[in-house]
């Protein structure tokens, strides 16, 4: 069974890295990489000049792959997003892409 677990981990690692290859997700990552305050989909939409629905979709992908974390807020206020503590690998990918 250990082999099955290793394959699942490798598969998850592959999908996590693949999530960061999308150009819009890279742009989102770069905007958030400064470690500044949490941001919402609307703010990212304005900065990136993209429809909020498109930004929200890519934010969900990044949350699912544990690149970003959702900052809880009271409803009906839209959520905010920030870097996940265990997403050092994603930040390193962004640095590698710039070089």
N, CA, C and O of each residue as an XYZ file, in Angstrom:
396
protein
N       0.798     -1.205      0.000
C       0.000      0.000      0.000
C       0.841      1.270      0.000
O       0.361      2.333     -0.394
N       2.098      1.165      0.441
C       2.949      2.348      0.478
C       3.141      2.916     -0.921
O       3.222      4.133     -1.090
N       3.215      2.058     -1.911
C       3.377      2.516     -3.283
C       2.194      3.341     -3.750
O       2.364      4.329     -4.464
N       1.002      2.943     -3.352
C      -0.211      3.682     -3.716
C      -0.181      5.083     -3.118
O      -0.544      6.054     -3.781
N       0.242      5.183     -1.889
C       0.323      6.483     -1.224
C       1.351      7.382     -1.900
O       1.127      8.582     -2.063
N       2.477      6.796     -2.292
C       3.515      7.557     -2.980
C       3.005      8.088     -4.318
O       3.275      9.233     -4.679
N       2.268      7.253     -5.051
C       1.713      7.683     -6.336
C       0.700      8.798     -6.144
O       0.667      9.745     -6.930
N      -0.129      8.700     -5.109
C      -1.113      9.752     -4.836
C      -0.406     11.057     -4.511
O      -0.821     12.122     -4.968
N       0.661     10.979     -3.724
C       1.411     12.185     -3.375
C       2.057     12.795     -4.621
O       2.022     14.011     -4.807
N       2.645     11.954     -5.471
C       3.258     12.433     -6.703
C       2.218     13.060     -7.618
O       2.471     14.091     -8.241
N       1.050     12.437     -7.697
C      -0.020     12.966     -8.528
C      -0.485     14.321     -8.015
O      -0.662     15.255     -8.797
N      -0.683     14.432     -6.711
C      -1.108     15.707     -6.127
C      -0.042     16.765     -6.357
O      -0.362     17.905     -6.692
N       1.212     16.401     -6.183
C       2.308     17.336     -6.402
C       2.320     17.810     -7.852
O       2.554     18.989     -8.120
N       2.070     16.900     -8.781
C       2.011     17.254    -10.201
C       0.898     18.272    -10.452
O       1.122     19.285    -11.115
N      -0.295     18.006     -9.929
C      -1.423     18.909    -10.148
C      -1.204     20.262     -9.478
O      -1.624     21.293    -10.004
N      -0.552     20.259     -8.328
C      -0.263     21.523     -7.654
C       0.674     22.364     -8.513
O       0.442     23.559     -8.695
N       1.727     21.753     -9.040
C       2.664     22.495     -9.890
C       1.985     22.944    -11.178
O       2.194     24.068    -11.633
N       1.178     22.076    -11.760
C       0.495     22.410    -13.011
C      -0.430     23.605    -12.832
O      -0.611     24.389    -13.763
N      -1.009     23.753    -11.668
C      -1.909     24.882    -11.411
C      -1.179     26.213    -11.573
O      -1.788     27.211    -11.958
N       0.090     26.231    -11.288
C       0.850     27.478    -11.355
C       1.394     27.780    -12.753
O       2.020     28.822    -12.949
N       1.172     26.909    -13.715
C       1.652     27.179    -15.067
C       0.720     28.085    -15.857
O       1.117     28.621    -16.892
N      -0.500     28.264    -15.395
C      -1.445     29.124    -16.111
C      -1.003     30.580    -15.959
O      -0.728     31.023    -14.844
N      -0.932     31.324    -17.055
C      -0.432     32.706    -16.993
C      -1.226     33.609    -16.040
O      -0.634     34.430    -15.340
N      -2.542     33.472    -16.005
C      -3.328     34.322    -15.116
C      -3.091     33.950    -13.657
O      -3.070     34.827    -12.794
N      -2.914     32.683    -13.375
C      -2.618     32.273    -11.996
C      -1.239     32.762    -11.575
O      -1.026     33.096    -10.410
N      -0.315     32.803    -12.504
C       1.000     33.363    -12.200
C       0.888     34.841    -11.875
O       1.533     35.324    -10.945
N       0.073     35.563    -12.633
C      -0.116     36.992    -12.362
C      -0.769     37.202    -10.997
O      -0.382     38.102    -10.251
N      -1.749     36.377    -10.678
C      -2.385     36.453     -9.357
C      -1.342     36.178     -8.277
O      -1.269     36.897     -7.280
N      -0.546     35.149     -8.476
C       0.489     34.804     -7.512
C       1.487     35.927     -7.304
O       1.902     36.197     -6.177
N       1.869     36.577     -8.386
C       2.834     37.679     -8.261
C       2.235     38.852     -7.498
O       2.923     39.497     -6.707
N       0.957     39.129     -7.730
C       0.317     40.223     -6.991
C       0.243     39.921     -5.498
O       0.369     40.826     -4.673
N       0.042     38.662     -5.153
C      -0.075     38.290     -3.750
C       1.263     37.960     -3.108
O       1.345     37.851     -1.885
N       2.308     37.801     -3.901
C       3.587     37.344     -3.358
C       4.284     38.372     -2.489
O       5.201     38.027     -1.745
N       3.876     39.606     -2.566
C       4.503     40.635     -1.750
C       4.231     40.480     -0.274
O       4.831     41.178      0.543
N       3.336     39.576      0.084
C       3.028     39.344      1.484
C       2.187     40.451      2.091
O       2.095     40.565      3.313
N       1.582     41.258      1.257
C       0.757     42.348      1.751
C      -0.559     41.846      2.307
O      -0.713     40.662      2.607
N      -1.497     42.752      2.440
C      -2.785     42.367      2.998
C      -3.547     41.417      2.072
O      -3.254     41.305      0.882
N      -4.512     40.755      2.647
C      -5.352     39.858      1.861
C      -6.129     40.678      0.833
O      -6.432     41.851      1.050
N      -6.444     40.031     -0.290
C      -7.202     40.710     -1.340
C      -8.389     39.862     -1.758
O      -8.401     38.645     -1.572
N      -9.374     40.519     -2.322
C     -10.558     39.842     -2.809
C     -10.556     39.725     -4.317
O      -9.713     40.309     -4.998
N     -11.505     38.969     -4.831
C     -11.606     38.750     -6.276
C     -11.871     40.058     -7.004
O     -11.340     40.275     -8.093
N     -12.678     40.927     -6.427
C     -12.989     42.203     -7.072
C     -11.759     43.076     -7.243
O     -11.560     43.679     -8.298
N     -10.938     43.144     -6.209
C      -9.717     43.944     -6.275
C      -8.742     43.367     -7.302
O      -8.138     44.108     -8.078
N      -8.593     42.047     -7.303
C      -7.718     41.413     -8.295
C      -8.258     41.624     -9.704
O      -7.493     41.836    -10.645
N      -9.567     41.565     -9.844
C     -10.204     41.775    -11.141
C      -9.856     43.151    -11.695
O      -9.543     43.295    -12.877
N      -9.916     44.155    -10.835
C      -9.602     45.516    -11.267
C      -8.119     45.654    -11.618
O      -7.777     46.263    -12.632
N      -7.245     45.096    -10.791
C      -5.801     45.212    -11.034
C      -5.359     44.473    -12.287
O      -4.477     44.931    -13.012
N      -5.984     43.320    -12.535
C      -5.580     42.492    -13.676
C      -6.419     42.746    -14.923
O      -6.165     42.168    -15.980
N      -7.426     43.619    -14.791
C      -8.313     43.950    -15.903
C      -8.928     42.700    -16.532
O      -8.913     42.521    -17.749
N      -9.469     41.843    -15.666
C     -10.127     40.603    -16.076
C     -11.495     40.552    -15.418
O     -11.683     41.150    -14.359
N     -12.454     39.855    -16.011
C     -13.770     39.723    -15.384
C     -13.662     39.035    -14.020
O     -12.857     38.121    -13.839
N     -14.465     39.474    -13.083
C     -14.396     38.932    -11.730
C     -14.697     37.433    -11.709
O     -14.135     36.710    -10.886
N     -15.555     36.960    -12.577
C     -15.863     35.530    -12.640
C     -14.642     34.707    -13.016
O     -14.416     33.632    -12.460
N     -13.863     35.207    -13.949
C     -12.639     34.516    -14.368
C     -11.635     34.482    -13.210
O     -11.008     33.454    -12.951
N     -11.493     35.606    -12.527
C     -10.574     35.673    -11.383
C     -11.044     34.720    -10.289
O     -10.235     34.000     -9.704
N     -12.343     34.711    -10.011
C     -12.888     33.842     -8.961
C     -12.622     32.373     -9.283
O     -12.291     31.594     -8.389
N     -12.765     31.993    -10.543
C     -12.486     30.614    -10.945
C     -11.030     30.250    -10.632
O     -10.764     29.211    -10.027
N     -10.104     31.093    -11.040
C      -8.689     30.791    -10.835
C      -8.320     30.833     -9.349
O      -7.445     30.087     -8.911
N      -8.970     31.686     -8.583
C      -8.741     31.686     -7.139
C      -9.179     30.358     -6.531
O      -8.493     29.817     -5.664
N     -10.324     29.828     -6.983
C     -10.790     28.530     -6.468
C      -9.791     27.427     -6.794
O      -9.527     26.561     -5.959
N      -9.235     27.453     -8.000
C      -8.231     26.450     -8.373
C      -7.019     26.558     -7.453
O      -6.510     25.543     -6.976
N      -6.560     27.768     -7.204
C      -5.390     27.970     -6.354
C      -5.661     27.575     -4.907
O      -4.761     27.093     -4.219
N      -6.872     27.772     -4.447
C      -7.239     27.330     -3.094
C      -7.281     25.805     -3.053
O      -6.777     25.197     -2.108
N      -7.875     25.187     -4.062
C      -7.974     23.729     -4.116
C      -6.597     23.079     -4.113
O      -6.416     22.012     -3.527
N      -5.631     23.712     -4.758
C      -4.265     23.176     -4.833
C      -3.388     23.692     -3.690
O      -2.174     23.492     -3.698
N      -3.995     24.344     -2.727
C      -3.338     24.822     -1.500
C      -2.227     25.831     -1.741
O      -1.243     25.881     -1.003
N      -2.401     26.636     -2.789
C      -1.485     27.744     -3.025
C      -1.951     28.942     -2.209
O      -1.148     29.647     -1.597
N      -3.265     29.160     -2.211
C      -3.865     30.259     -1.466
C      -4.772     29.722     -0.372
O      -5.216     28.574     -0.406
N      -5.032     30.582      0.593
C      -5.992     30.271      1.658
C      -7.085     31.325      1.639
O      -6.851     32.485      1.298
N      -8.274     30.900      2.009
C      -9.390     31.820      2.138
C      -9.356     32.403      3.544
O      -9.231     31.671      4.526
N      -9.466     33.717      3.632
C      -9.532     34.387      4.919
C     -11.006     34.496      5.276
O     -11.763     35.171      4.578
N     -11.420     33.841      6.352
C     -12.844     33.853      6.697
C     -13.347     35.265      7.019
O     -12.670     36.060      7.670
N     -14.536     35.533      6.548
C     -15.205     36.805      6.819
C     -16.675     36.533      7.040
O     -17.177     35.460      6.705
N     -17.346     37.486      7.592
C     -18.784     37.331      7.815
C     -19.525     37.442      6.493
O     -19.204     38.279      5.649
N     -20.503     36.598      6.331
C     -21.349     36.669      5.138
C     -22.231     37.887      5.246
O     -22.591     38.246      6.367
N     -22.596     38.531      4.206
C     -22.428     38.225      2.786
C     -21.170     38.829      2.184
O     -21.057     38.913      0.961
N     -20.234     39.245      3.002
C     -18.999     39.835      2.493
C     -18.192     38.781      1.721
O     -17.970     37.678      2.221
N     -17.760     39.122      0.510
C     -16.963     38.159     -0.267
C     -15.657     37.815      0.445
O     -15.120     38.636      1.188
N     -15.149     36.613      0.222
C     -13.925     36.195      0.907
C     -12.692     36.951      0.411
O     -12.678     37.522     -0.679
N     -11.678     36.931      1.238
C     -10.367     37.453      0.873
C      -9.417     36.268      0.750
O      -9.683     35.188      1.278
N      -8.313     36.479      0.052
C      -7.357     35.408     -0.198
C      -5.959     35.862      0.190
O      -5.619     37.041      0.092
N      -5.155     34.899      0.634
C      -3.756     35.153      0.952
C      -2.960     33.894      0.645
O      -3.533     32.824      0.435
N      -1.633     34.027      0.619
C      -0.768     32.882      0.382
C      -0.924     31.868      1.499
O      -1.065     32.232      2.666
N      -0.898     30.610      1.141
C      -0.897     29.528      2.114
C       0.511     29.392      2.680
O       1.502     29.609      1.983
N       0.577     29.031      3.952
C       1.889     28.874      4.588
C       2.712     27.767      3.940
O       3.940     27.850      3.906
N       2.050     26.731      3.425
C       2.794     25.613      2.846
C       2.942     25.716      1.328
O       3.135     24.702      0.657
N       2.854     26.925      0.785
C       2.968     27.110     -0.666
C       4.305     27.721     -1.060
O       4.395     28.441     -2.055
N       5.330     27.437     -0.289
C       6.669     27.945     -0.614
C       7.084     27.487     -2.011
O       7.727     28.234     -2.749
N       6.718     26.265     -2.367
C       7.050     25.712     -3.682
C       6.477     26.584     -4.804
O       7.113     26.749     -5.845
N       5.273     27.146     -4.597
C       4.638     27.974     -5.631
C       5.379     29.299     -5.776
O       5.567     29.794     -6.887
N       5.795     29.863     -4.660
C       6.561     31.112     -4.727
C       7.882     30.877     -5.447
O       8.323     31.719     -6.230
N       8.507     29.748     -5.189
C       9.758     29.426     -5.855
C       9.546     29.271     -7.355
O      10.415     29.644     -8.144
N       8.407     28.728     -7.756
C       8.105     28.603     -9.190
C       8.001     29.982     -9.831
O       8.471     30.178    -10.952
N       7.393     30.935     -9.139
C       7.251     32.276     -9.678
C       8.612     32.936     -9.840
O       8.852     33.628    -10.830
N       9.497     32.730     -8.889
C      10.845     33.300     -8.972
C      11.590     32.669    -10.131
O      12.270     33.365    -10.885
N      11.468     31.339    -10.283
C      12.143     30.639    -11.380
C      11.661     31.142    -12.742
O      12.454     31.259    -13.676
N      10.368     31.440    -12.856
C       9.801     31.913    -14.115
C      10.335     33.296    -14.498
O      10.486     33.598    -15.682
N      10.622     34.134    -13.498
C      11.093     35.496    -13.766
C      12.522     35.492    -14.260
O      12.919     36.402    -14.987
N      13.304     34.500    -13.888
C      14.732     34.466    -14.263
C      14.939     33.977    -15.655
O      16.077     33.891    -16.116
